[in-house]
Amino acid sequence: MRLYATALRDFFQIAPPSNQRLLRSKYLKIVDRPAYNTAILYHTLFGNLHILDSSQLWLIDLFSEPLTWQEARSSLSGSGSPGHRSLRDLIEELFRLYYLVPQAFDERELTHQELALRKRRLGTGELIHAVQLNVSEGCNLKCTYCFADRVDERSSLNSLQSRNQLGTMTAETAIRSINILTDIIQENGGNELVIKFFGREPLLNWAVIQSVIDYCEADKRDITYHYAITTNGTLFSSEMVKRLSDVNTAIVVSLDGPVEGNSLRVTHAGKETFSAVDMGMRLLKEHRISYCVASVLSDTNFLLLGSEFIEYLRSVGAQQWEVKLAMQNTGIMRFSASQYAEKLFELYTLGERAGISLTGDWYDPFVTLFHTTKFTTDKTVHRLAPNTCSATDHQISIEPSGGVFGCRALDTKLGDVDNLRAMLQTERYNHLAMRTYYNVPLCRGCKLEGFCQGVCLGHSERQFNDIYQPDDHYCEIYRKVFDLLITHVEPRKLLSA
């Protein structure tokens, strides 16, 4: 994405007719950044972010009323105004960015085309390029806020049997799932599949993880496999760490803070788990493995996460810190949306200073904005990451018995791996996969509409029995932390977002 701090010019490809009246788009947002004497401009549906000097906003203001470019030129006077050609170039560029649009034209009409195209692509499996293998339904810990417990509490008998009838996935089921997905991906012209080892605690089924990796690494088909694992970090051995490292596995270790801050993550006997996780992370550091720590921010650790914990993360070799919000639970997020937003921004700032990259679902809309474009020359919106929620687009989740879900956080069973192709044609899959940008009524008009898919769908399913119903408490946190990030992040950091 190109960012300009000088006048916009010389990049237009399609120009409006000279007699067409243009108006500032109602989807254009201008964020003033007085500390840097700049403003950020973006389109809430299409992105197209630019940074301008604050003094260069005059042309946008000029089109608060509909004008042709000649009328705009006539309204300007004085030696400081741009010349005839320069002004037209500027207007044409603003038109290309959808900052200026024809009078009475609503860009939302173009989002209907996006959704129609997406719907046509669903049945082929073209969108799928990741699989979550829930290889173990067992866990050696008993975290009091476990999202998997919350899902099972509301699950139907059909869903529970898909998840718990076997308890652990067999290598046969895992490999069969991979083969079916590989075929679908290659039929659609793709050559990559992300395999995520997940569940409750996936390392309890290390034998199957190892079998899957061995099988995929020996696969002679024209496909590249990428691996990821989310684990509580208490079961690592040198053998496991070395094998995961050999195939460049993305490793996420769950830890909510120092001993006191990690108090919701306990053993079945109610004992603390920090020391065991600490040993696992130090083993990763010993093997020089880059990994991410995932923490759930709640009332319990709200005041305990700060510079000391970030320094601890550095000392054990963590390079990324994913901070999540506590969802699918009640009573552990009593601070206000503003307090949570300010806390997240504080942690983000501290992490930047310490060289720890902070991420999270609350951060995704900010980053997605910087990599979203649709110009008047484009047929579709372009995003670096297709979706901020993997379950609604590029991922399916396989349970031990072969049941297919959107992810482990969702209750609705979509089908079974052996009838995966038929599942792609079902209304259930369609309902999930169309829970995307522009297709949630309550999101319309939000400043983040084109870059945010709302909060965890599992939370919406639990709270409202409707994945299309965002929880406004969390939405407000997203909006407020976005405002803090886009207003205060330094220009050099914005340019690398």
Secondary structure, 3 states (H helix, E strand, C coil): CCCCCCCCCCCCCCCCCCCCCEEECCCEEEEEEHHHCEEEEEECCCEEEEEEEHHHCHHHHHCCCCECHHHHHHHCCCCCCCCHHHHHHHHHHHHHCCCEEECCCCCHHHHHHHHHHHHHHHCCCCCCCEEEEEEECCCCECCCCCHHHHHHHHCCHHHHHHHHCCCECCHHHHHHHHHHHHHHHHHCCCCEEEEEEEECCHHHHHHHHHHHHHHHHHCCCCCEEEEEEEECCCCCCHHHHHHHHHCCCEEEEECCCCCCCCCCCEECCCCECHHHHHHHHHHHHHCCCCCEEEEEECCCCCCCCCHHHHHHHHHCCCCEEEEEECCCCCCCCCCCHHHHHHHHHHHHHHHHHHCCEEECCCCHHHHHHCCEECCCCCCCCEECCCCCCHHHCCEEEECCCCEEECCCCCCCCCEEHHHHHHHCCCHHHHHHHCCCCCCCHHHCCCCCCCCCCCCCHHHHHHHHCCCCCCCHHHHHHHHHHHHHHHHHCCHHHHHCC
